Each structure stands twice: as C-alpha cells, then as structure tokens.
C-alpha cells in the first residue's frame, strides 16, 4: 500500500550522516527509507499491532484460493493438521 510522503528537512550531526550513508550502502536502501524505518521502529511500535483489514484490501482476494493436491476442502479448519501432522501420518 502506498503512503503519501511529505518532504522534511533534518539537521543531523556529521557522525549520524556517516552512519546513515554507510547503512544505505550496506542495505541498498535510501537514507530517507532508513530514517522512516527508524521512526516506525522507535515511535510507531507503541501503536496497536492488530489492524483491521479494509474491505478493499487485496488480501481478501486470497481467501478461498487454497488448493491441495489431495483435493481436501477443510484446510482452514484443519490448518494445523495439514501443516504439521499430515506429513507425520504419511511416515507411519
């Protein structure tokens, strides 16, 4: 999801600039992206983790799309079984 950005000017100490530039080279991320991530990790972590999925979220398009090789239709209600136990049962 695209979030609109607002141009902001910051005054940083020289050592802070060097740290950001080094991290930018190392990760391939822009200095701006690194600053945005630092703000999110430092200040937004206090926001509730749970978010409601909006009606227009593309995630809704995935619901019901799961298919199995065996043709099972109860995947959502027996997810743990199919993830963890089915392989174990086959080995018995």
C-alpha positions as CSV (number, residue, x, y, z in Angstrom):
1,X,0.0,0.0,0.0
2,X,1.4,3.4,-1.0
3,X,1.5,6.0,1.8
4,X,1.9,9.6,0.7
5,X,5.2,11.2,1.9
6,X,5.9,14.7,3.0
7,X,9.3,16.3,2.3
8,X,11.0,17.1,5.6
9,X,14.4,18.7,6.3
10,X,16.5,17.4,9.2
11,X,19.7,18.6,10.7
12,X,21.9,15.7,11.7
13,X,25.3,15.5,13.3
14,X,28.1,14.5,10.9
15,X,28.5,11.2,12.6
16,X,24.8,10.5,12.2
17,X,25.0,11.2,8.5
18,X,28.0,8.9,8.1
19,X,26.2,6.1,9.9
20,X,23.2,6.5,7.7
21,X,25.2,6.7,4.5
22,X,27.2,3.5,5.4
23,X,24.0,1.7,6.2
24,X,22.5,2.9,3.0
25,X,25.4,1.4,1.0
26,X,25.2,-1.8,3.0
27,X,21.5,-2.4,2.6
28,X,20.8,-0.7,-0.7
29,X,18.1,1.4,1.0
30,X,17.9,5.2,0.7
31,X,18.9,7.3,3.6
32,X,15.2,8.5,3.7
33,X,14.0,4.9,3.9
34,X,16.3,4.2,6.8
35,X,15.1,7.3,8.6
36,X,11.4,6.3,8.0
37,X,12.1,2.8,9.3
38,X,13.9,4.2,12.4
39,X,10.9,6.4,13.2
40,X,8.5,3.5,12.7
41,X,10.5,1.2,15.0
42,X,11.0,3.8,17.6
43,X,7.7,5.6,17.8
44,X,5.1,3.6,16.0
45,X,5.8,0.4,17.9
46,X,3.5,1.7,20.6
47,X,0.5,1.6,18.2
48,X,-1.7,-1.5,18.5
49,X,-0.3,-4.4,16.5
50,X,-3.8,-5.5,15.4
51,X,-5.1,-3.8,12.3
52,X,-8.4,-4.3,10.7
53,X,-8.3,-5.4,7.1
54,X,-10.1,-2.8,5.0
55,X,-12.8,-4.0,2.6
56,X,-10.7,-3.0,-0.5
57,X,-7.6,-4.8,0.8
58,X,-6.2,-7.2,-1.9
59,X,-5.8,-9.8,0.9
60,X,-9.5,-10.6,0.5
61,X,-8.7,-12.0,-3.0
62,X,-6.6,-14.8,-1.4
63,X,-9.3,-16.1,0.8
64,X,-10.6,-19.4,-0.5
65,X,-7.9,-19.7,-3.1
66,X,-6.1,-22.6,-1.4
67,X,-6.0,-25.8,-3.3
68,X,-4.4,-29.1,-2.3
69,X,-3.1,-31.9,-4.3
70,X,-5.4,-34.3,-2.4
71,X,-8.5,-32.1,-3.0
72,X,-9.1,-31.5,0.6
73,X,-11.7,-28.8,1.3
74,X,-11.3,-28.3,5.1
75,X,-7.9,-26.6,5.0
76,X,-8.9,-23.5,7.0
77,X,-10.5,-25.5,9.8
78,X,-7.7,-28.1,10.0
79,X,-4.7,-26.0,9.1
80,X,-2.5,-27.3,11.9
81,X,-3.2,-30.9,10.8
82,X,-2.2,-30.2,7.3
83,X,0.9,-28.1,8.3
84,X,2.2,-30.4,11.0
85,X,0.6,-33.8,11.2
86,X,-0.2,-34.9,7.7
87,X,3.4,-35.5,6.9
88,X,3.9,-37.3,10.2
89,X,0.9,-39.6,9.4
90,X,2.4,-40.5,5.9
91,X,5.6,-41.6,7.5
92,X,3.9,-44.1,9.8
